[in-house]
């Protein structure tokens, strides 16, 4: 066997190995994507809720109607959570600098 044939066989073996490893990465990526789908939906809901003050006001009003005794402390906590969520989402939406 000459050098060119040996190199060609090695190249073909490496290409087959690369295809096999690439397929494994795709399968692992799909599994990771499935695991993170719930987190992604929750993050989408948080983004939706924090960008609609009417929705937050309606939730506060409903809280006042159903539990007026603890409503003010829960509304204050909710406002803090919304503020923190907006800040965190702002950090997540920034593009990373190189």
ROGU-680254 format. One record per residue: residue number from 1; residue in three letters; x, y, z of N, C-alpha, C in turn. Coordinates in nm, 4 decimals, padded with zeros to 6 digits. Each point is the difference from the previous one (the first is absolute). Layout:
<sites>
@k->NUM; r->ala; n_east->X; n_north->Y; n_up->Z; ca_east->X; ca_north->Y; ca_up->Z; c_east->X; c_north->Y; c_up->Z $
...
</sites>
This chain:
<sites>
@k->1; r->unk; n_east->00.0859; n_north->-00.1170; n_up->00.0000; ca_east->-00.0859; ca_north->00.1170; ca_up->00.0000; c_east->00.0909; c_north->00.1237; c_up->00.0000 $
@k->2; r->unk; n_east->-00.0295; n_north->00.0898; n_up->-00.0907; ca_east->00.0833; ca_north->00.1203; ca_up->-00.0063; c_east->-00.0543; c_north->00.1080; c_up->00.0935 $
@k->3; r->unk; n_east->00.0733; n_north->00.1070; n_up->00.0104; ca_east->-00.0318; ca_north->00.1080; ca_up->00.0941; c_east->-00.1343; c_north->00.0676; c_up->-00.0328 $
@k->4; r->unk; n_east->-00.0281; n_north->00.0208; n_up->-00.1262; ca_east->-00.1246; ca_north->00.0658; ca_up->-00.0408; c_east->-00.1216; c_north->-00.0846; c_up->00.0392 $
@k->5; r->unk; n_east->00.0100; n_north->-00.1301; n_up->-00.0190; ca_east->-00.1107; ca_north->-00.0887; ca_up->00.0360; c_east->-00.0199; c_north->-00.0018; c_up->00.1515 $
@k->6; r->unk; n_east->00.1097; n_north->-00.0036; n_up->00.0742; ca_east->-00.0091; ca_north->00.0009; ca_up->00.1461; c_east->-00.0627; c_north->00.1295; c_up->00.0493 $
@k->7; r->unk; n_east->00.0403; n_north->00.1110; n_up->-00.0609; ca_east->-00.0597; ca_north->00.1287; ca_up->00.0393; c_east->-00.1482; c_north->00.0052; c_up->-00.0345 $
@k->8; r->unk; n_east->-00.0362; n_north->-00.0547; n_up->-00.1149; ca_east->-00.1411; ca_north->-00.0013; ca_up->-00.0392; c_east->-00.0828; c_north->-00.0849; c_up->00.0964 $
@k->9; r->unk; n_east->00.0515; n_north->-00.1157; n_up->00.0396; ca_east->-00.0714; ca_north->-00.0847; ca_up->00.0956; c_east->-00.0130; c_north->00.0687; c_up->00.1353 $
@k->10; r->unk; n_east->00.1066; n_north->00.0655; n_up->00.0428; ca_east->-00.0043; ca_north->00.0731; ca_up->00.1280; c_east->-00.1011; c_north->00.1136; c_up->-00.0062 $
@k->11; r->unk; n_east->-00.0029; n_north->00.0707; n_up->-00.1120; ca_east->-00.0949; ca_north->00.1103; ca_up->-00.0180; c_east->-00.1435; c_north->-00.0515; c_up->00.0073 $
@k->12; r->unk; n_east->-00.0280; n_north->-00.1097; n_up->-00.0671; ca_east->-00.1345; ca_north->-00.0572; ca_up->00.0013; c_east->-00.0397; c_north->-00.0457; c_up->00.1403 $
@k->13; r->unk; n_east->00.0943; n_north->-00.0581; n_up->00.0730; ca_east->-00.0295; ca_north->-00.0432; ca_up->00.1373; c_east->-00.0279; c_north->00.1208; c_up->00.0891 $
@k->14; r->unk; n_east->00.0791; n_north->00.1051; n_up->-00.0185; ca_east->-00.0215; ca_north->00.1212; ca_up->00.0803; c_east->-00.1329; c_north->00.0670; c_up->-00.0347 $
@k->15; r->unk; n_east->-00.0363; n_north->00.0005; n_up->-00.1270; ca_east->-00.1291; ca_north->00.0578; ca_up->-00.0389; c_east->-00.1162; c_north->-00.0809; c_up->00.0584 $
@k->16; r->unk; n_east->00.0127; n_north->-00.1316; n_up->00.0002; ca_east->-00.1052; ca_north->-00.0839; ca_up->00.0585; c_east->-00.0108; c_north->00.0241; c_up->00.1506 $
@k->17; r->unk; n_east->00.1151; n_north->00.0115; n_up->00.0667; ca_east->-00.0002; ca_north->00.0267; ca_up->00.1441; c_east->-00.0618; c_north->00.1369; c_up->00.0288 $
@k->18; r->unk; n_east->00.0348; n_north->00.0985; n_up->-00.0824; ca_east->-00.0546; ca_north->00.1345; ca_up->00.0173; c_east->-00.1520; c_north->00.0002; c_up->-00.0162 $
@k->19; r->unk; n_east->-00.0493; n_north->-00.0726; n_up->-00.1004; ca_east->-00.1452; ca_north->-00.0081; ca_up->-00.0206; c_east->-00.0679; c_north->-00.0665; c_up->00.1196 $
@k->20; r->unk; n_east->00.0626; n_north->-00.1045; n_up->00.0529; ca_east->-00.0558; ca_north->-00.0692; ca_up->00.1169; c_east->-00.0031; c_north->00.0930; c_up->00.1218 $
@k->21; r->unk; n_east->00.1096; n_north->00.0728; n_up->00.0237; ca_east->00.0045; ca_north->00.0925; ca_up->00.1136; c_east->-00.0991; c_north->00.1143; c_up->-00.0182 $
@k->22; r->unk; n_east->-00.0153; n_north->00.0481; n_up->-00.1222; ca_east->-00.0947; ca_north->00.1081; ca_up->-00.0277; c_east->-00.1424; c_north->-00.0461; c_up->00.0297 $
@k->23; r->unk; n_east->-00.0326; n_north->-00.1221; n_up->-00.0364; ca_east->-00.1327; ca_north->-00.0547; ca_up->00.0285; c_east->-00.0237; c_north->-00.0092; c_up->00.1510 $
@k->24; r->unk; n_east->00.1035; n_north->-00.0407; n_up->00.0741; ca_east->-00.0115; ca_north->-00.0046; ca_up->00.1459; c_east->-00.0241; c_north->00.1371; c_up->00.0593 $
@k->25; r->unk; n_east->00.0669; n_north->00.1021; n_up->-00.0542; ca_east->-00.0211; ca_north->00.1369; ca_up->00.0484; c_east->-00.1426; c_north->00.0472; c_up->-00.0282 $
@k->26; r->unk; n_east->-00.0515; n_north->-00.0347; n_up->-00.1160; ca_east->-00.1373; ca_north->00.0393; ca_up->-00.0336; c_east->-00.0985; c_north->-00.0640; c_up->00.0979 $
@k->27; r->unk; n_east->00.0208; n_north->-00.1275; n_up->00.0308; ca_east->-00.0898; ca_north->-00.0689; ca_up->00.0935; c_east->00.0096; c_north->00.0600; c_up->00.1398 $
@k->28; r->unk; n_east->00.1217; n_north->00.0300; n_up->00.0456; ca_east->00.0159; ca_north->00.0611; ca_up->00.1321; c_east->-00.0586; c_north->00.1403; c_up->00.0027 $
@k->29; r->unk; n_east->00.0164; n_north->00.0736; n_up->-00.1093; ca_east->-00.0580; ca_north->00.1339; ca_up->-00.0080; c_east->-00.1508; c_north->-00.0036; c_up->00.0061 $
@k->30; r->unk; n_east->-00.0602; n_north->-00.0978; n_up->-00.0662; ca_east->-00.1454; ca_north->-00.0135; ca_up->00.0035; c_east->-00.0478; c_north->-00.0316; c_up->00.1411 $
@k->31; r->unk; n_east->00.0720; n_north->-00.0877; n_up->00.0699; ca_east->-00.0376; ca_north->-00.0330; ca_up->00.1381; c_east->00.0100; c_north->00.1239; c_up->00.0888 $
@k->32; r->unk; n_east->00.1047; n_north->00.0782; n_up->-00.0181; ca_east->00.0163; ca_north->00.1230; ca_up->00.0784; c_east->-00.1090; c_north->00.1002; c_up->-00.0347 $
@k->33; r->unk; n_east->-00.0327; n_north->00.0102; n_up->-00.1271; ca_east->-00.1058; ca_north->00.0916; ca_up->-00.0432; c_east->-00.1328; c_north->-00.0395; c_up->00.0625 $
@k->34; r->unk; n_east->-00.0275; n_north->-00.1304; n_up->00.0071; ca_east->-00.1241; ca_north->-00.0465; ca_up->00.0619; c_east->-00.0040; c_north->00.0335; c_up->00.1488 $
@k->35; r->unk; n_east->00.1143; n_north->-00.0135; n_up->00.0672; ca_east->00.0050; ca_north->00.0295; ca_up->00.1429; c_east->-00.0177; c_north->00.1488; c_up->00.0273 $
@k->36; r->unk; n_east->00.0493; n_north->00.0850; n_up->-00.0894; ca_east->-00.0069; ca_north->00.1440; ca_up->00.0221; c_east->-00.1264; c_north->00.0635; c_up->-00.0562 $
@k->37; r->unk; n_east->-00.0845; n_north->-00.0783; n_up->-00.0643; ca_east->-00.1216; ca_north->00.0554; ca_up->-00.0596; c_east->-00.0917; c_north->00.0608; c_up->00.1062 $
@k->38; r->unk; n_east->-00.0141; n_north->-00.0651; n_up->00.1134; ca_east->-00.0846; ca_north->00.0544; ca_up->00.1073; c_east->00.0545; c_north->00.1313; c_up->00.0535 $
@k->39; r->unk; n_east->00.1312; n_north->00.0066; n_up->00.0169; ca_east->00.0624; ca_north->00.1244; ca_up->00.0456; c_east->-00.0226; c_north->00.1112; c_up->-00.1018 $
@k->40; r->unk; n_east->00.0118; n_north->-00.0327; n_up->-00.1265; ca_east->-00.0186; ca_north->00.0991; ca_up->-00.1049; c_east->-00.1437; c_north->00.0522; c_up->-00.0024 $
@k->41; r->unk; n_east->-00.0967; n_north->-00.0901; n_up->00.0188; ca_east->-00.1406; ca_north->00.0435; ca_up->00.0055; c_east->-00.0232; c_north->00.0903; c_up->00.1209 $
@k->42; r->unk; n_east->00.0577; n_north->-00.0368; n_up->00.1145; ca_east->-00.0146; ca_north->00.0827; ca_up->00.1201; c_east->00.0630; c_north->00.1367; c_up->-00.0182 $
@k->43; r->unk; n_east->00.1160; n_north->00.0044; n_up->-00.0631; ca_east->00.0662; ca_north->00.1269; ca_up->-00.0267; c_east->-00.0836; c_north->00.0860; c_up->-00.0938 $
@k->44; r->unk; n_east->-00.0615; n_north->-00.0633; n_up->-00.0980; ca_east->-00.0889; ca_north->00.0730; ca_up->-00.0908; c_east->-00.1195; c_north->00.0574; c_up->00.0735 $
@k->45; r->unk; n_east->-00.0559; n_north->-00.0782; n_up->00.0927; ca_east->-00.1139; ca_north->00.0497; ca_up->00.0771; c_east->00.0411; c_north->00.1183; c_up->00.0877 $
@k->46; r->unk; n_east->00.1178; n_north->-00.0079; n_up->00.0615; ca_east->00.0484; ca_north->00.1106; ca_up->00.0835; c_east->00.0205; c_north->00.1246; c_up->-00.0848 $
@k->47; r->unk; n_east->00.0579; n_north->-00.0166; n_up->-00.1175; ca_east->00.0184; ca_north->00.1156; ca_up->-00.0899; c_east->-00.1346; c_north->00.0597; c_up->-00.0376 $
@k->48; r->unk; n_east->-00.0955; n_north->-00.0856; n_up->-00.0320; ca_east->-00.1335; ca_north->00.0473; ca_up->-00.0369; c_east->-00.0635; c_north->00.0779; c_up->00.1154 $
@k->49; r->unk; n_east->00.0070; n_north->-00.0553; n_up->00.1199; ca_east->-00.0666; ca_north->00.0624; ca_up->00.1148; c_east->00.0668; c_north->00.1298; c_up->00.0410 $
@k->50; r->unk; n_east->00.1332; n_north->00.0067; n_up->-00.0055; ca_east->00.0680; ca_north->00.1214; ca_up->00.0459; c_east->-00.0115; c_north->00.1136; c_up->-00.0999 $
@k->51; r->unk; n_east->-00.0373; n_north->-00.0281; n_up->-00.1221; ca_east->-00.0141; ca_north->00.1066; ca_up->-00.1000; c_east->-00.1435; c_north->00.0490; c_up->-00.0129 $
@k->52; r->unk; n_east->-00.0896; n_north->-00.0520; n_up->00.0829; ca_east->-00.1398; ca_north->00.0414; ca_up->-00.0066; c_east->-00.0475; c_north->00.0438; c_up->00.1381 $
@k->53; r->unk; n_east->00.0132; n_north->00.1298; n_up->00.0288; ca_east->-00.0385; ca_north->00.0493; ca_up->00.1319; c_east->-00.1487; c_north->-00.0189; c_up->00.0303 $
@k->54; r->unk; n_east->-00.0839; n_north->-00.0032; n_up->-00.1015; ca_east->-00.1433; ca_north->-00.0198; ca_up->00.0226; c_east->-00.0228; c_north->-00.1387; c_up->00.0602 $
@k->55; r->unk; n_east->00.0713; n_north->-00.0984; n_up->-00.0492; ca_east->-00.0121; ca_north->-00.1351; ca_up->00.0536; c_east->00.0434; c_north->-00.0042; c_up->00.1465 $
@k->56; r->unk; n_east->00.1090; n_north->00.0682; n_up->00.0304; ca_east->00.0476; ca_north->00.0039; ca_up->00.1382; c_east->-00.0983; c_north->00.0744; c_up->00.0904 $
@k->57; r->unk; n_east->-00.0577; n_north->00.1091; n_up->-00.0498; ca_east->-00.0989; ca_north->00.0746; ca_up->00.0785; c_east->-00.1248; c_north->-00.0842; c_up->00.0239 $
@k->58; r->unk; n_east->-00.0414; n_north->-00.0751; n_up->-00.1008; ca_east->-00.1174; ca_north->-00.0871; ca_up->00.0162; c_east->00.0283; c_north->-00.1076; c_up->00.1040 $
@k->59; r->unk; n_east->00.1206; n_north->-00.0551; n_up->-00.0003; ca_east->00.0356; ca_north->-00.1003; ca_up->00.1002; c_east->-00.0009; c_north->00.0610; c_up->00.1395 $
@k->60; r->unk; n_east->00.0495; n_north->00.1227; n_up->00.0123; ca_east->-00.0024; ca_north->00.0689; ca_up->00.1293; c_east->-00.1416; c_north->00.0276; c_up->00.0473 $
@k->61; r->unk; n_east->-00.0868; n_north->00.0421; n_up->-00.0921; ca_east->-00.1399; ca_north->00.0266; ca_up->00.0357; c_east->-00.0703; c_north->-00.1297; c_up->00.0421 $
@k->62; r->unk; n_east->00.0261; n_north->-00.1072; n_up->-00.0713; ca_east->-00.0615; ca_north->-00.1281; ca_up->00.0370; c_east->00.0486; c_north->-00.0442; c_up->00.1368 $
@k->63; r->unk; n_east->00.1253; n_north->00.0240; n_up->00.0282; ca_east->00.0545; ca_north->-00.0349; ca_up->00.1304; c_east->-00.0677; c_north->00.0817; c_up->00.1102 $
@k->64; r->unk; n_east->-00.0235; n_north->00.1276; n_up->-00.0248; ca_east->-00.0682; ca_north->00.0842; ca_up->00.0982; c_east->-00.1423; c_north->-00.0493; c_up->00.0254 $
@k->65; r->unk; n_east->-00.0646; n_north->-00.0469; n_up->-00.1056; ca_east->-00.1379; ca_north->-00.0468; ca_up->00.0141; c_east->-00.0055; c_north->-00.1303; c_up->00.0793 $
@k->66; r->unk; n_east->00.0877; n_north->-00.0922; n_up->-00.0298; ca_east->-00.0087; ca_north->-00.1324; ca_up->00.0614; c_east->00.0718; c_north->-00.0124; c_up->00.1338 $
@k->67; r->unk; n_east->00.1080; n_north->00.0735; n_up->00.0210; ca_east->00.0734; ca_north->-00.0081; ca_up->00.1270; c_east->00.0427; c_north->00.1402; c_up->00.0444 $
@k->68; r->unk; n_east->-00.0940; n_north->00.0812; n_up->00.0434; ca_east->00.0357; ca_north->00.1381; ca_up->00.0325; c_east->00.0913; c_north->00.0137; c_up->00.1222 $
@k->69; r->unk; n_east->00.0024; n_north->-00.0958; n_up->00.0897; ca_east->00.0807; ca_north->00.0156; ca_up->00.1208; c_east->00.1496; c_north->-00.0066; c_up->-00.0297 $
@k->70; r->unk; n_east->00.0389; n_north->-00.0882; n_up->-00.0899; ca_east->00.1420; ca_north->-00.0136; ca_up->-00.0310; c_east->00.0358; c_north->00.0626; c_up->-00.1337 $
@k->71; r->unk; n_east->-00.0956; n_north->00.0660; n_up->-00.0622; ca_east->00.0178; ca_north->00.0469; ca_up->-00.1367; c_east->00.1155; c_north->00.0987; c_up->-00.0139 $
@k->72; r->unk; n_east->00.0090; n_north->00.0963; n_up->00.0911; ca_east->00.1033; ca_north->00.1029; ca_up->-00.0155; c_east->00.1405; c_north->-00.0583; c_up->00.0081 $
@k->73; r->unk; n_east->00.0224; n_north->-00.0907; n_up->00.0929; ca_east->00.1340; ca_north->-00.0583; ca_up->00.0088; c_east->00.0291; c_north->-00.0871; c_up->-00.1226 $
@k->74; r->unk; n_east->-00.1003; n_north->-00.0722; n_up->-00.0500; ca_east->00.0209; ca_north->-00.0814; ca_up->-00.1189; c_east->00.0198; c_north->00.0853; c_up->-00.1246 $
@k->75; r->unk; n_east->-00.0715; n_north->00.1119; n_up->-00.0089; ca_east->00.0177; ca_north->00.0900; ca_up->-00.1141; c_east->00.1400; c_north->00.0613; c_up->00.0033 $
@k->76; r->unk; n_east->00.0472; n_north->00.0367; n_up->00.1192; ca_east->00.1354; ca_north->00.0546; ca_up->00.0109; c_east->00.1040; c_north->-00.1033; c_up->-00.0404 $
@k->77; r->unk; n_east->-00.0187; n_north->-00.1229; n_up->00.0432; ca_east->00.0923; ca_north->-00.1068; ca_up->-00.0404; c_east->-00.0077; c_north->-00.0239; c_up->-00.1500 $
@k->78; r->unk; n_east->-00.1201; n_north->00.0022; n_up->-00.0520; ca_east->-00.0171; ca_north->-00.0185; ca_up->-00.1447; c_east->00.0682; c_north->00.1093; c_up->-00.0799 $
@k->79; r->unk; n_east->-00.0105; n_north->00.1248; n_up->00.0480; ca_east->00.0674; ca_north->00.1104; ca_up->-00.0681; c_east->00.1512; c_north->-00.0194; c_up->00.0022 $
@k->80; r->unk; n_east->00.0520; n_north->-00.0492; n_up->00.1116; ca_east->00.1433; ca_north->-00.0262; ca_up->00.0092; c_east->00.0401; c_north->-00.1113; c_up->-00.0966 $
@k->81; r->unk; n_east->-00.0805; n_north->-00.1058; n_up->-00.0071; ca_east->00.0295; ca_north->-00.1108; ca_up->-00.0907; c_east->-00.0030; c_north->00.0474; c_up->-00.1449 $
@k->82; r->unk; n_east->-00.0982; n_north->00.0814; n_up->-00.0351; ca_east->-00.0095; ca_north->00.0519; ca_up->-00.1364; c_east->00.1222; c_north->00.0856; c_up->-00.0317 $
@k->83; r->unk; n_east->00.0394; n_north->00.0844; n_up->00.0943; ca_east->00.1185; ca_north->00.0836; ca_up->-00.0212; c_east->00.1250; c_north->-00.0851; c_up->-00.0202 $
@k->84; r->unk; n_east->00.0176; n_north->-00.1012; n_up->00.0836; ca_east->00.1156; ca_north->-00.0889; ca_up->-00.0153; c_east->-00.0064; c_north->-00.0776; c_up->-00.1313 $
@k->85; r->unk; n_east->-00.1200; n_north->-00.0436; n_up->-00.0371; ca_east->-00.0148; ca_north->-00.0749; ca_up->-00.1252; c_east->00.0350; c_north->00.0872; c_up->-00.1195 $
@k->86; r->unk; n_east->-00.0434; n_north->00.1255; n_up->00.0024; ca_east->00.0331; ca_north->00.0908; ca_up->-00.1101; c_east->00.1503; c_north->00.0211; c_up->-00.0101 $
@k->87; r->unk; n_east->00.0660; n_north->00.0166; n_up->00.1140; ca_east->00.1456; ca_north->00.0175; ca_up->-00.0014; c_east->00.0696; c_north->-00.1258; c_up->-00.0515 $
@k->88; r->unk; n_east->-00.0441; n_north->-00.1149; n_up->00.0472; ca_east->00.0615; ca_north->-00.1260; ca_up->-00.0438; c_east->-00.0227; c_north->-00.0217; c_up->-00.1489 $
@k->89; r->unk; n_east->-00.1203; n_north->00.0283; n_up->-00.0482; ca_east->-00.0279; ca_north->-00.0152; ca_up->-00.1421; c_east->00.0820; c_north->00.0985; c_up->-00.0816 $
@k->90; r->unk; n_east->00.0223; n_north->00.1184; n_up->00.0547; ca_east->00.0857; ca_north->00.0963; ca_up->-00.0689; c_east->00.1415; c_north->-00.0523; c_up->-00.0134 $
@k->91; r->unk; n_east->00.0484; n_north->-00.0682; n_up->00.1018; ca_east->00.1340; ca_north->-00.0582; ca_up->-00.0081; c_east->00.0039; c_north->-00.1157; c_up->-00.0984 $
@k->92; r->unk; n_east->-00.1082; n_north->-00.0795; n_up->-00.0054; ca_east->-00.0040; ca_north->-00.1129; ca_up->-00.0929; c_east->-00.0124; c_north->00.0455; c_up->-00.1447 $
@k->93; r->unk; n_east->-00.0663; n_north->00.1141; n_up->-00.0229; ca_east->-00.0219; ca_north->00.0467; ca_up->-00.1364; c_east->00.1228; c_north->00.0688; c_up->-00.0593 $
@k->94; r->unk; n_east->00.0946; n_north->00.0389; n_up->00.0829; ca_east->00.1200; ca_north->00.0657; ca_up->-00.0514; c_east->00.0839; c_north->-00.0985; c_up->-00.0794 $
@k->95; r->unk; n_east->00.0585; n_north->00.0516; n_up->-00.1057; ca_east->00.0898; ca_north->-00.0853; ca_up->-00.0773; c_east->00.1363; c_north->00.0002; c_up->00.0688 $
@k->96; r->unk; n_east->00.0615; n_north->-00.1154; n_up->00.0119; ca_east->00.1294; ca_north->-00.0063; ca_up->00.0684; c_east->00.1078; c_north->00.0714; c_up->-00.0803 $
@k->97; r->unk; n_east->00.0875; n_north->00.0664; n_up->00.0705; ca_east->00.1102; ca_north->00.0683; ca_up->-00.0672; c_east->00.1159; c_north->-00.0974; c_up->-00.0187 $
@k->98; r->unk; n_east->00.0695; n_north->00.0111; n_up->-00.1131; ca_east->00.1076; ca_north->-00.0957; ca_up->-00.0275; c_east->00.1186; c_north->00.0138; c_up->00.0901 $
</sites>
